[in-house]
Amino acid sequence: MTLFLLLLIVTFTLASHADAIDPATYFDTILTPSETEGYTSWLSSLSAPYPMHTFMPTDNIDDGAAVFWNLDEENKEVHFAIAVHAEGWVGLGVSEAGGMIGSDIALFESSSPEEVIDSYVVEDRIRPLVDTCQDWNLTDATVQDGWIIVEVRRLLDTQDSQDHPIVNDVELWSAPTRLIAAWGDGEMASYHGNSKARLSVRLFANSVLSESVAFEKLLDEESDGYFEVHEDNYLIPAVETTYHDFCKTFDELNIDQSGGISIVGAMPVMTEETRRFIHHFTVYIAPSCGRLAFPRSMIYVWAPGDSGWALPSNVGFPIFHNTNAQAINVQIHYNNPSEETGVLDSSGVRFYYVNEERDEMAAILELGDPLLMLESEPINSGLTKYQFTCPGECSANIGGGSVTVLNEFLHMHQTGVRMTNEVVRGEEVVHTSSVDVYDFEQQGGFHVPQEPFELRPGDGFRTTCYYRDGDKFGLDSDEEMCIAFIMYYPAKEKFGNPWMCPYGDAFEFLSALGCDQELKFYDLDSVGELERAFGASNECAVDSHLLSPTASPITDQPTNSARPTIDIKMCSVCSDGITADPDSVIPGAGGATCASLISTAQATMLEGTDSCESVKGVEPLCCPAPADIPCNFCPSGLSAGNALLKVPGADGATCSDLTVYAATIESESDLCESLKGAEPLCCPAPVDSPCNFCTDEVSPSNALLEVPGADGATCGDLTVYAATIENESKICSDIMMAEVLCCPEEDAATMTCSFCKNGVTVDPEYVIPFAPNGDTCGYLYELASTLESDSEFCPQIQAAEPVCCPPIEVIEDNTPATGPAKPCNFCSNEVSSSNALLEVPGADGATCSDLVVYAAALENESDVCSDIMMA
């Protein structure tokens, strides 16, 4: 027994004594004392009370089942008792995924009080099938005073394909045991309605605490602290499928620790009201926030039914210890098939950590198609089989010795019916993880109940997914995936990237290592070709003393010295580091920065490939080397006040930026000649007759106005630029066109665009709904004063008068005192309080409440009213 396992048992035992729940109170909030008398009398009559027990509530929490158990290690048996307030029948089952399908059930019916029926369900929910071998044994049964109380026993592992083995679940990185129950008043089992319950428990934990309470209690005691990464009232879109990312860096988490830490446990933090919308989520460690941040290492995958995990005392996920682990990114898959609106979610994950680094680093190996390279590929109707094979050379070329697998998660979507993941050593399958009856509604990611096992260098994998009437592969819940997640230690990596073996040619270096999978797919003719083990017929050949097989002792396996060395060199872009601002945005790179693009190339691209050579084209920007004869840009220096001027057509670069850039460019290059084109702005020579722009000066209020079509240049910038240009030049003529905005004539008021004659009567900073640039009422008021009444822009600005200076008074109950003859009929039944502050997509930050006020000032037949009604 490991030290950590002993610690778990001691901790759970202490907790069971300190926080023990009296089973006599389980029904107190549901039934009256007289109604519970039959149950409490049974409890008091027990000569040897069951040491472990729990309450399994129904979904609506108005009923439930009390369940008791005891493990008989000498005879390798489990003893159960179940008590329900019913008179007809009761079933207690061990479920594969947590629902009725794929469950092994002990069924008691009052019509046959001397026996219990060993039964099972594969996919048909009508009535459980009777086992060929009757392995559940009735110990005692009581049917009186409105109660059914049944006691049964069974071997932990019957070696019966129509039973589920009960495996040791005490370790908090392993899967719990999933119990189900149902009951009714008829003499024989029939449809149960709401009289059903399910619960994940740890039968071997020696604790009466619920799994989640015991789990949280242990992590609180064994960690130095925790932090949470979660959303803050995220508005779930009213569409069936949404993948939403959010991220936190070390600085944003406010962790009281200067260096790296080790994550030792994780548990979901759920908004209960919106839990049903969350299909699953994944969590990655990355160098920074952003979709282009690589390399990324997965540390958690959650799906319904999962309470979290805790690692062994010598294992942890290190984070914030180097530049590749400075941020935590969470991606949530929301499933909203009814397209409900106004749903706000703040779910996420809590991570427990210790301040010191642990001896072993954990990691997650992803197999199958984790990068969704099959996206949009069609799946044939009927039964189909997709099999991904990762060759043994992948684990061999990654290097290092053997690793220990702690747990596995198998992931498909709605049409998945079975999934397996096999470890192949040479020609032999040495380990199989499976979910025989996949149930998307219960567990989007199936946590395989199994003991830890060993992987050796040279082991290959075969990941197989079976579907019924699939449509195609994709992200949506009604589209399909096939991914196996394996948590193991010690972590393996190559070139700073985690070990993975995905399908497709996503990363060049993985293909070079042999870590790319072969795919075969088949159409199946019958259910028999699903090759399910559970539910198959058997001949009752049971070794009554045979328990679940445990993993063989794990020994370090030396690397095969005869194996040829794989000579791989990763892309050497900016090999001496980034010398420019790491956050500099690279023009034409889709928003990528120097840091994100360079780190991705160094982590995923091979030297000498086209992709690597293409990325090296950014070296002059991100890691410039001094030129032999630098470009002689502004040799006498920048003119006073010109350093921060934005250069038109230079993607926001300033004169100062060009000075730095020029030092890396050869003086005879074409690029140097292009840069010199900006000298008239950045370091202008004196001109004989400067451009006569805004001779009466730009007012302080107008100096910061951005001039349309001038690449972000302001009126103040144009004043400086004009002083460097000859008055008769074409550029001067172009600049003079901005005078109407920057320095309007004094007497232009009589001909200016009329906008809100009595001034803006709402908050000047109010953003106008549907304004293309997020304009405010105050900005339009100032802008109108610079335009002539016949300007083409004047009518567009005047269209905002109903919101900036509405011809009504809005009193406290939002009822207009005066206004249009027939106001816009927007949300005539009022906006609910929960929706009032929701931001309307495409309305530049306007809320539902804002639109109510705006609509009251509009005529019902207007075009703007029609636009608003769409919200």
N, C-alpha and C positions, 0 to 999 in steps of 0.2 A: 504494500500500500504506500503510495507516494505521500510525502509530507503535506502537499497541498490538499490531497484527498482527505487525509486525516484532519487537517484544519477545517475543511468544509463540514465534515461530520460533527466535529466538536462544536463548531459555530452554530450549525443547525440545531444540535441537541440543546445547547444553552438557550437558543432562541425559543425552542419549543417549550422549555420550562418557564422562561421569563414572560412570554407572550402567548401562552397556551389559550386556546379558545375552547370553552366548554361546549361539547357537541349537543348538550341538552338545550342550548339556546338557539340552535340553527333555525328553527321554525317560529321563533317568538314574534317576529315582525309580520308573519304571514297568517298564523293560526292562533286561536285562543288557547289558554291553558287547558281547558277541558278537551279541545280537539287534539292536543299534542300528548295526551295522557298515555295512549297506547305506545307511542314512540319512547317516551321517557321511562315507562315501565320496563320496556325491553332493555334500555341502557342500564338500568339499575339491576337487572337480572343477570347481566353478563358476569360469569365467574372470572374471566380473564379479559379485561377491556382491550380493544384494539389500540395499539400505540399510535397509529396515524389515522387521520380522518380529515375530511374537508366537506364543504358544502358546494354543490353545483347548482347555481340558480338558473332559472329559465331566462329566455331573452328579455321578457318583460318584468322580470324580478318579482313576480307575484306567486311563485311556487318554486320548487326545487327538489333536489335529492341529497340526502346525507350519505356519504360514502366513507367506508372504513376499510383499512387493509393492514396486513401483517405479512412480513416476509419470513418464511421458514427456510433458513439457509441450509440446515441439515438435510432436509428432504427436497430442497431446491423447488419449493412451491411458493405460490402467493395465495393468501386467503383474503377474500373480499366480503364485505357486507354492504347492502344498499337498503335504505329506508325511504319510502315515498308515501304520500298521503293519497292512496288509491285503493281499490278493492279487487281489480281484475288481473292485471299483469304488469310486469316490469322487465326491462332489459338493461343490462350493463355491458358495455363493450370497450374493447381496445381498438382505437381507430388509427388507420395509417396516417391520414392527413388532418383529422379532426371532425369529419362529418360521417354521415351514415354509410356512404359508399366506401368500399375498401375496409370494412370493419369486421372484427371478430367478436361475437356477442354470446353472452350467457342469458338465455331467455326463460323466464318463469311465468307460467300461466296458472291461475287459481283453479282452472278446470282439471289440471293434472298436478296436484300439490305435492306429489312424491318425487318429482323429477325436475331437472333443469335441462333445457335443450341447448346443446352446443350448436351454434348456427353462425352464419356469415353472410355478408352482402358484398357483391362485386360491384355491379352497376345498377341492378334492378332494385328499386326502392319499395316495390309492392309488398313483399314479405321476405324476411331472411330465409336463406336456404339452410337445410339441415346438414351439418357436417357428416362426412362419411365416418369419422372417428369422433366419439363423444368424449372429449377431454375435460370439459367442465363438470365438476362433481358437486352435487347439492349437499351442504352440510346441515342446514336447518332452514325452515321457512315458517313465517308467522303471517297469517291473514286474519286480522280481527280489529275491531274498533276503528275501521276506516283506514287501516294501515296495511301495507305489504312490506315485510322485512325479510330479506333473503340473504343467506350466507352460502358462498360457494368457494371452491378452491380449484387450483390448476397448477400444473408444472410451469415453471418460468419459460421453458422452451420445450414444447411437445414434439418438435420435429415434424409437425403436421402442417402441410401447405395450406390448410384451411384455417389455421390459427396464426396470430402474430406472436413472435417471441417477445418476451418482456426483458429488455436489456438494462444494464446498469446505467441509470440516468443521473447519478449524484453530481457528476462533474458539470459545472455551469457552462462549459463550452459544448456540451453534448445536447442532443435533442431531448426534450421532456417526453413523458408518456402521455398520450392524448386519450382521455376517457370520454365516452359518450353515454347517455342514459335516456330512456324514454319509458312512459308508463301510461296506463289507462284503466278504465273501470269495467270494460268488457271482460268476459271470461277468457277470451283468446286475444292474442296480439292483433291490433288493427291500427288504423291511422291515428297518430298521437296528437295531432294539432300542435298547440303550444306546450304540451306536456313533454318537453324534451330539454336536455341540457348538455353542455360540453365543457370540458376544462382540461388544461394542460397541467400535469402534476409531476413531481419528482418522487416516484415511489420509493427510491432507495435513500432519500435525503434525511430520514429520521426527524422530520419536522412537521408540525401541524400548521405552519405558516403557509400561505399561498405562495406559489412560485415567485410571483413578482415582488411580494413583500420580503421574502427571504433573500431573494436576489439583491434587492436594493440595500437591505440591511448589511449583507456581507460586503458589498462593494464600498459602502460608506465606511466600514471598519478597516478595510484593507487598503484603501487608497489615501493619497495625500490631499485629494480634492477632485473637483469635477468642473467641467465647463459645458455649455450647451451651444449648439448651432441649430437655430430654428428660424422659421419665418416669423414675420410680425403682421398678422392679419392680411395674408396674401389672398387676393380675390381669385378664387378658382374659376377659370373661364367656363362659360356655358357651352362647352363642346365636349364630345365623348372622351377624348384623350388629350392630355397635356403633359409634357415633360418640362418641369420647371427646375432651374438651377439657382442656387444661392451659395454664397461662399463667405468665409471669415478668415482673416489673416491673424497671425500671432498678436499684432498690436491691437486688433479690434476685440480680441477675446479677454484682454485685461487679466492675464494669468500672472500671479505673483511668483514669477520664476524668471531668472535672467537667461538661462540656457535651455537646452532641450529637455523634454520630459518623455515618459513612456506611457502610452495608453494601455490600460490593463483590463478595461471593461467598457461595455457600451449598452445602453438601453434606449428604446424609443421614447420620445416625449410627444404625446399625441393630444390633439384637440379632440375630445370625445365626440363632440357634435359633428365633426367632419371626418372621423376615422374611416367611415364607410367609403369615402371618396379616394382613399389612398391605397393604391394597388400594391406598390412596393417603393422602396428608395435605395439608392446606392450612395456610398460615401468614399471619396478619394482624397489622398494627400497629394499636393502638387506644389511646384515652386511658387506659384502666385495664383490669384484669382483670374478667371478668364478661360474661355473655351480653348484657347491656343496654348495653355500652360502644359508643358511636358518636361520630364516624364511624370506620369501619374501612377500612384499605387493605391489599389482598392484596400479599404480596411473594414468595410461593413456593408452587408446587404440585408435589408429588412423586408419581411412580408408578413401579412396577417398571421397571428398565432405565435409569433416570435417575441419573447420577452427580453431578448438581448443575450449577451455572453460575458463571461469572465475568463481570463487566461490563466494558465498555470503560474505559480509564483516565480518562475524563472524566465517567463516569456512576456514580451510586450511589443507594441507597435511604437517605435521611436518617432517623434515628431518635433519640429522646430530645432533639430540638431544640425541640419545642414541646409544649403540653399535650395535643395530639391524638395524640402518638406516644410514650407513656410505658410501653407494655406490648407484649409479643409473645405472641399467642395461637396455639396449635397445635391443630388438630383432626385426629385420626387416624381413618380408617375401617378398622376391624378386620373381616376376613371369616373366620368360623370355621364353615364349613358342616358339619363333623363334630361341632361342639359339644364340642370337647375341653375338659377341665377342668384347673385347676392350671397354666395357662400364664402366665408372668410376662414382661413386656416392659419394656424401658428405652430404646426407640427415640425418636428426635427429629431435630433438625437442628443443624448447626454453622454459624454465621454468621461470616464473616471481615469485618473492618472496618478503616477508616483513620480517623485522628482528625480530619482536616480535612474540610470539606464540599466535595463535588465540584461541578464547573461545572453539570452537568445532573442533574436528579432523574428516576429511573426510576419507572415505575408499571405496573400490570397492569389492562387493560381486560377486563371480563367481559361476554360476549355469550351469547345463547341464553336459557336458563332458570336462571341461577345461584342465584336465590332459591327455586327449586323451587316456583313458583306452581302447577305442574301436579300437585303431589303428590296421589296417589290417583286421578288421572284414568286411566281404562282405555285400553289400547292394543289395537287389533284384532289378531286372529291373522293369519298370513300375512306378507307383506312390506308395510311401511308407511313413509311418509315424512312427517317433521315439519319444516316450514320456518319459521324466525323471521326477520323482516325489521326491521332498525333503520334508520329513515329518515335521509337525509343531514342533515336539519335538526338532528339531535342533535349531531353533531360540529361543525356550524357554530355552534350556540348555546352550546356549551361555551366557545368562544373560543380565541384563540391561533392560531399558525401551524401548519405541517406538523410531523409527528412521524416518527421512525424506529422501525420495528418490528424488534426483535431476534429474537424467537422466538414461536412459538405452540404451545399444547397443546390438543388436542381430546379431550373426555371424554364417554364413554358407559359403559354397564354390559354385562351378559352377552349380551343379545340384539341389541346394536348390530352392524351389519355394514358400514356405510360412513358417513363424515362429511366434510362440506366446510364451509369458511368463505370466502365471497367478499367482495371489496371492490368496491362498485358506485359508479362515478363518473358521475353523470348517468344515461345509459341503458346504459353500457358496464361490463362486468366487467373490472377492470384487474388483479386478482390473485386467484388461487385457491389456498388451502391445503387439502390433502385427505389422508385415509387411505382408500384404496380398499378394502382388506380389513382391517377393524377386528378386532383380536384382543385381547379382554379379558384373556385369560390371560397375554399377554406384556406389554402396556402399558395400564394403566387410563387413563393420560393420554398420548396419542400426541404425542410431540415431533416437529413437522413439520420434515423436512430441507429447508432453503431458505436463500437469501441474505437479508440485511436488505432491507426495502423501505419505501416512503414512504406515509404517509396524509396526506391534505389536508383542510382544513375543507370540509365539504359531502359528504365520502365517506360512503356508507352501507354496511351489512353484510347479508349473507344467510347465516345459519347453518342447515345442513340435516343432519338425522340420519335414518338409515335403520335399521329394525329388522326382525328376523325372529321372528315368534311372541312378541312382547312381551306382557307382562301388564298392567302399569300403571306410572306414574311414581312414584318414591319414593326413599328412602334406601338400602334393602336392595340387595344385589348382584344379586338376581334381579328387581329393579325397575329402572326406567330413568331416565337423566338425559340432558341435551343442553346442554353448556356449552363455549364456546371461551374460552380465556385467552390474551390478547395482551400480551406484555411490550414496552414501548415507552419512548421518551424524546423530548423533555422531558415531565414529568408534566403532565397537565391536571386541573383541579379546578374546582368551582363551589360557593360557599358552604361551603368547607372539606371538601367531599366529593369523593372520587375520581370520575373519569369512568367511568360504566358505562351500559349500555343493556340492562336486564333485561326479561323478559316480565312482564306484570301490573302492577297499580297499587300497587306496594309503597311507593313514595315519591312524595309529591305534587309535589315540585319537579322530579323527573325527567320526570313527565308534562307539566309546564308547559314544559320545555325541548324537548319532542318526543322524549325518550329513553325511549320505551316501544315495545315491539315488536309487530308484527302476526304472528299465527300462522295458518298454513294446514297442513292435514294431508290425506294421501291414502292410499288403499289401492292397492297396486300389483299388477298381474296377472302379472308375470314378472320374472326376474332381470335381463333386459335393461333394465327401467325403473329399476334401481339407477344406471344411467348411469356405470358404472365406466370409467375410462380404462385402467387396467392390465389386461392380458389381452385387450384388444379386438383384432380382426383388423386387419392393416395391409398395405400394398402395398410395403413395403421401400424406400420413397423416402427414402434417407438422405443427408443432407449430412454427409460424413465429417469435416468441420472445424467443425461447429457444436457449441459447448459449451452448457452450461446457461445460459439467459438470466440476466443479472444485473440488479439493480435499477437504475432510471434514477437519475442524480445527483439528490441531494436538495437542493432549493432552498427557501428560506423563501417561503411563499405568503401574500401579504397577505390579510387578512380582507376579504370583500366589503363595501365601505362602504355598498352599497345595501340590505344586509340589515337588516330592522327589528330594533330593540333589544328584547329580551325583558325586561320589567319584572317582576322577581320579588322578593318580600320574604319572608325566612324568619321563622319564628315568633320573636317578640321576648320570650319568657318570660324573666324575670330578666335584662333587657337590661343592667343595671349590674353583673351578676355575682352569684354566690351569696354571701350575707352570713352565712348560718348554717353549721353544720358540714356540709361537703360529703358526709360519710358518714352523715348522718342518714337513717334508713329512713323512707320515706313510708308512713303507715298506708293499708292497702287497695290498695297498688300492686304487689303480688306480689314484695316484697323490693327494689324499686327504691330507690335512694338519690337525694338531691337532685342529686348530680353526674351519675349515669347518666341520670336522666330528663330533666334540663334539657339536657344535651349532645345527647341523642338528638333532642329536640324542636327545638333550634336547628339541627341538622344535616339533619333530614329532613322537617319540617313547614312548611307555608306559613302566613303570617300571615292571620288571618281565617277559617281553617277550623275546623270543629268540634273536630278533634283538638288543634289549638293552643290554642283557648279552654279546652278541658278541662284541659290541662296547666297553664295559667295559674292554675288553682285551687290549686296548691301554692305559689304565690308567698308567701302569708303565712307559710309554714313555712320555705321555702328562701331567700327573699330579702326578708324583711319590711321594710317601710318604717315609720318612726315614725308613730304615729297622731296626729291633731290633738288629741284628748283621750283619752289612753291609758286602757285598762282599769285601774281602781283596785284591783288585786289585791294583797292583803296590804300595805296602805299603810304600816304601821308596820314592815315587814320580816318576814322569816321568823323563826320561833322558833329559838332555839339548838338545833343538832343536827338540824333538820328539813330542811335544804337537799337532802340526798340521799335523802330518803324517796321511795319510788315511790308514785305516786298510783294507787289502784285504778281500773281501767277507762280508763287513759290511755295504753295501749300502751307501758308501761315508762317514761313520762315522770316525772321527779322534780319536787319542789316548785321547785327551782331552774330547771328547764326551763320551767315554767309562768310563772315570773316574767319570763323573757326574752320568752316568747311574748306575754304580756299587753301588753307595751310596744308591740306592733304592732297591737293590736285596739282599736277605738273603744269607749269606755266604755258607750255606749248599745246595743251590739250584743247579740244573743242569745248569741253565743259568749262574751262577757265574763261574762254571767250564769252560763254553764256552768262557766267557770273558777272563779268565786267559790264554787262548790259545794265546792271543795277547800280553802277557807280554814280550816275547822275542823281539817284535818290539818296544813296548812303554817304557819299563823299563828293558832293557836287562841286564843280569848278565855278568860280564867279561868272555870272552872265551879264551881258550888257544891259538887257532890258528884261527883268524878271516878269514872269506871268502875273498879270494883274488880277489875281483871284482874291475875292473878298477884301477889297481895299479898306473897307470900314471895320475890318477884323471880325473874327468869328466870336459870337457871344459865348461866355463860359458854359451856358446851358446847352449850346449846340456843338461844342468842341468834341464831345465824346459820341456824337451821333454817328452810327455806321452808315456809310454811303452805299446805296444799292449798286451792285455790280462792280464794287471796288475791292473785292477780295478781303473784306473785313476792315479796310482803311476807314478812319474816321474823318470828320471835317477838319479836326486839328492836324491829322497826318497830311491831308491835302494842302493845307496852308504851308507846311514845311516844304513839301515836295514842289509846290508851285514856285517857290523862291529859287529853285535850281533850274528852271525851264525858261527858255526864251518866250517872250510874249507872243511872237508871231507863229509859234510852232503848233502843229496839229494837236499834240498832247495837251497844250494849254487850252485849246478850244474845247477838248473833251472835258477837261477839269472844270472849266467855267460853267458847264451845264449843272454842276452841283451847287451853284450859288443859291438857287431857289430854296435849297434845303439848309445850307450852312449859314448863309447871311442874307435873308430876304430883305427886300427894300422896305424902308420905314413906312412909306405911303401905300404899301401893298395891302393894308388891312381892308380897304374898301373893296378890293377885288379878291380877297382870299376866300378859300373854301370855308363855307359856313358849317361849323360842327359844334353842337351843344352850345348855342348862343348864350345860355345862362350858366355855362360852366358844367363840368362833370359833377353829377350829383351822387355818384357811387364812389367807392374806394378807387383812387387813381391807379392803384397797382392791380386792380381786378383784371384778370386775363380773359379776353373776349373768346367765348366758345366758338370753335371752328375757325379761328383766325389762323392763317397759314403759318405765321412766324411767332405765335405766342404773344402777339401784341397786347398791350394793356390800354385801358381807356386814357390814362394820362399821356401815354406815348402818342396815341392818335390825335389827342387834343393839340399837342405841340406840333405834330406833323402837319395837321390841317392848316395851321397858321402860316405855314411856309408854302402852301400850294395855292395856285390861282383857282378861282371858282370853276373855270372851264377845263381844269386838268382832268385827264382820264381817271386819275386815282380818287378824285373828290367823291364821286358817287359811291365808290367802294367803301370809303371811310364813313360816309354818312349813313351807310347801312347798319353801323354799330350804334347809332344814337339811341335806339330803344333799350339797349342795355347800359349805356354809359350815362344817359340823361333821360330816363324813361318818363313819359308823360303821365305818370301815375304816382300815387303814394301807396307804399306797401305797409299796411299796418301789421300788428303783432301776429295775427292769425293768417297772414299772407293773402288776405282777401283784398283785391284792388278796389280803391275808392272810386277812381275814375280810370278810363283807359279806352282801348279799342271797343268798337261796337260789338264785336264778337271775338273775344280773346282766343288765342291758340289753346286748344283743348288737350294739353299735355298732362298725362297722369291725372285724369279727372277724379280718380278715387284716392288721390293723395299718395305721396311717396312714403313708404314705411320708414320708421325711425332707423331701422338697421341699414336701409339703402340710401338714406339722405346724403351721407358723406362719400358714397362710392364715386370714384372718378369715371367719367364716361369715355371709353376709348375713342380717340380721334377728335376729342373736344378740348385739347390743349389744357388739360388739368381741371376743367369744369366738372363739378359734381352734379348729381341728380337734383339736389336742392337748388343749385345755381340755375339749372335749366327751368325749374318751376317758376322762379322769379323772372327769368328772361322771357319765358313763353307768355306770361301775363301781359307783356307789353307789345305782343305781336298780334296781327290779325290772323284769324284762323285759316284763311284761304291763302296766306302768303307762302312763298317758296321756302323761306327760312323755317316757318312752322312745320312744313312737311319734313324738312331735314331733322328737326328736333324730335318729331314723333317717332323716328326710327330708334330712339333711345328708350 
